[in-house]
Amino acid sequence: MKILIVEDDKTIASGLEYSLQQDSYTTVICHDVASAKKILVEQSDQLDICLFDLALPDGSGYELCKLVKEKSDTPVIFLTANDDEINVVMGLDMGADDYISKPFRIRELLSRIKSVLRRYRKHPQINSTIEIENIRISSLEGKVYKHNAEITLTALEYRLLLTFANHIGQVLTRNQLLEQIWDVAGDFVNDNTLTVYIKRLREKLEDDPQKPTIIKTVRGMGYKVGG
């Protein structure tokens, strides 16, 4: 598994490189946006996951995340000194799969990496095709269609939608949703990130996200799809 690490602090970068290589990962290290862009152009099809520091000397990790998601569905984890909600939302809105705040323990980072990679490889199995209003999910293809036009979902958005599809007509609490989509201890979970994913799904699935008819809020209880 090859990991691109973009971190301007060379001490942190060296520590990450050593620890990841000890865990049998191949690493590519960059210290700025310019060199990372070159790697993404030359080796994008060889990378399994990217770790981006948010604050870089010639730009930001957001810029790199956008470039990655335009070219492929390679997962991205942000390394950040800022764990406020605005940074979380910005990163997730750009398609990032997770983020971890500095300082962090290497075991926690390894857990996040393995969990993100596992989510990309494995989705829950449901009926091969399921329809919810104007939405059609083809689990065999791993694709979702709205009015017969394919829509693009990140791995976590897809996982969340499949969770709802497996529980049509049932009210799911926020805790139940978190347990379904993050099934490995140590993963980053809280209400803020779930709120972001629900909002993003509604923006992609609903005709009017402000008045959702597919993912319905059941006040004081949770969310429900169908039924």
C-alpha positions in Angstrom: 0.0 0.0 0.0 1.5 3.3 -1.0 0.8 6.5 1.0 1.5 10.1 0.0 2.4 12.2 3.0 2.5 16.0 2.6 3.8 17.6 5.8 6.1 20.7 5.9 7.4 19.8 9.4 10.3 17.5 8.5 10.5 16.0 11.9 6.9 15.0 11.9 7.2 13.8 8.3 10.3 11.6 9.1 8.5 10.1 12.1 5.4 9.3 10.0 7.6 7.8 7.3 9.4 5.6 9.7 6.3 4.4 11.6 4.3 3.7 8.4 7.2 1.8 6.8 7.4 -0.3 10.0 3.8 -1.2 9.4 4.6 -2.3 5.9 3.4 0.8 4.0 5.4 2.3 1.1 5.6 6.1 1.6 6.2 9.1 -0.6 7.1 12.3 1.3 6.5 15.9 0.1 7.0 19.1 2.1 5.0 21.5 0.0 2.1 21.8 -2.4 4.3 22.1 -5.5 6.2 18.8 -5.1 2.9 17.1 -4.0 1.2 18.2 -7.2 4.0 16.7 -9.3 3.6 13.4 -7.5 -0.1 13.4 -7.9 0.3 14.0 -11.7 3.0 11.3 -12.1 1.8 8.6 -9.6 -1.9 9.3 -8.9 -2.9 5.8 -10.1 -0.3 4.2 -7.7 -1.5 5.9 -4.5 -3.8 4.1 -2.1 -4.3 7.0 0.4 -3.1 10.5 1.0 -2.2 12.3 4.3 -2.3 16.1 3.9 -1.2 18.7 6.4 -3.6 21.6 6.1 -1.1 24.5 6.5 1.7 24.3 3.9 4.2 26.9 3.0 2.9 27.4 -0.6 -0.7 26.6 -0.2 -3.0 24.2 1.7 -4.1 20.6 2.0 -7.5 21.7 0.8 -6.0 22.5 -2.6 -4.4 19.1 -2.8 -7.6 17.3 -1.7 -9.6 19.0 -4.5 -6.9 17.9 -7.0 -7.0 14.3 -5.8 -10.8 14.1 -5.8 -11.0 15.5 -9.4 -8.6 12.8 -10.6 -9.7 9.8 -8.6 -11.5 8.4 -5.6 -8.3 8.0 -3.6 -9.1 8.5 0.1 -7.7 11.6 1.9 -7.0 12.2 5.6 -6.2 15.7 6.8 -3.5 16.3 9.5 -4.4 19.6 11.2 -3.6 21.7 14.2 -7.1 23.1 14.0 -10.0 20.9 15.0 -12.7 23.5 15.0 -15.9 22.8 13.2 -15.3 25.2 10.3 -12.1 23.3 9.4 -13.9 19.9 9.7 -16.8 21.0 7.5 -14.5 22.5 4.9 -12.5 19.3 4.7 -15.4 17.0 4.5 -17.2 19.2 2.0 -14.2 18.8 -0.3 -14.5 15.0 0.0 -11.9 14.3 2.7 -12.6 11.0 4.5 -11.3 11.8 7.9 -9.1 14.2 9.8 -6.8 13.9 12.8 -5.7 16.7 15.1 -2.0 17.2 16.1 -0.5 16.1 18.3 -1.7 12.5 17.7 -0.5 9.0 18.6 0.8 7.0 15.7 -1.5 4.1 16.7 -4.5 6.3 16.3 -3.4 7.4 12.9 -2.8 3.8 11.8 -6.3 2.9 13.0 -7.8 5.7 11.0 -5.8 4.7 7.9 -6.8 1.1 8.1 -10.4 2.0 8.7 -10.7 4.4 5.8 -9.0 1.8 3.5 -11.4 -0.9 4.7 -14.4 1.4 4.0 -13.3 1.9 0.5 -12.9 -1.8 -0.1 -16.0 -3.1 1.6 -19.6 -1.9 1.5 -22.6 -3.7 3.2 -24.5 -6.0 0.8 -28.1 -5.2 0.2 -30.5 -6.2 -2.6 -28.7 -5.6 -5.9 -31.1 -2.7 -6.7 -33.2 -0.7 -4.4 -35.3 2.4 -5.2 -36.2 5.2 -2.9 -38.5 7.7 -4.6 -36.4 9.0 -7.6 -33.2 7.4 -6.2 -31.9 4.1 -7.4 -29.0 2.3 -5.7 -27.2 -0.5 -7.6 -25.1 -2.2 -5.0 -23.5 -4.6 -7.6 -22.1 -1.6 -9.5 -21.6 0.5 -6.4 -23.5 3.3 -8.1 -26.3 5.6 -7.2 -28.7 7.3 -9.7 -31.1 10.2 -9.4 -33.7 10.5 -12.1 -31.6 7.8 -13.9 -28.6 10.1 -14.0 -25.6 8.8 -12.0 -24.6 10.9 -9.0 -21.2 10.9 -7.3 -20.9 10.0 -3.6 -17.8 9.6 -1.5 -17.2 6.3 0.2 -18.7 7.5 3.5 -21.7 9.1 1.9 -22.4 5.8 0.0 -21.9 3.8 3.2 -24.4 6.1 5.0 -27.0 5.8 2.2 -26.6 2.0 2.3 -27.2 2.0 6.0 -30.5 3.9 5.4 -31.4 1.5 2.5 -30.9 -1.5 4.8 -33.4 0.0 7.3 -36.2 1.3 5.1 -39.0 2.7 7.2 -37.1 2.5 10.4 -36.1 5.4 12.6 -32.4 5.4 13.2 -30.9 7.3 16.0 -27.7 9.3 15.6 -25.8 6.8 17.7 -27.1 3.9 15.6 -26.0 5.7 12.4 -22.5 6.3 13.9 -22.2 2.7 14.9 -23.2 1.5 11.4 -20.8 3.7 9.5 -17.8 3.7 11.8 -17.4 0.1 13.0 -13.8 0.2 14.2 -12.9 1.5 17.7 -10.7 4.6 17.6 -12.3 6.2 14.5 -13.1 9.9 14.7 -16.8 10.2 15.4 -19.1 13.0 16.7 -22.4 14.7 16.0 -20.8 17.4 14.0 -19.4 15.1 11.3 -22.7 13.1 11.1 -24.6 16.4 10.6 -22.2 17.3 7.8 -22.7 13.9 6.0 -26.5 14.1 6.3 -26.4 17.6 4.9 -24.2 16.5 2.0 -26.4 13.5 1.2 -29.5 15.6 1.2 -27.9 18.1 -1.2 -27.1 15.3 -3.6 -30.3 13.3 -3.3 -33.1 15.7 -2.5 -34.9 17.9 -5.1 -35.2 20.5 -2.3 -32.6 19.9 0.4 -34.3 22.5 2.7 -37.5 20.4 2.6 -36.2 16.8 2.5 -38.6 14.0 1.5 -36.1 11.1 1.3 -34.0 11.5 4.4 -36.5 12.7 7.0 -35.7 14.1 10.4 -37.8 12.5 13.1 -37.6 15.2 15.8 -36.1 14.1 19.1 -35.4 10.6 17.7 -33.2 10.6 14.6 -33.7 10.0 10.9 -35.9 7.8 8.6 -35.8 6.9 5.0 -39.0 5.6 3.4 -42.1 4.1 5.1 
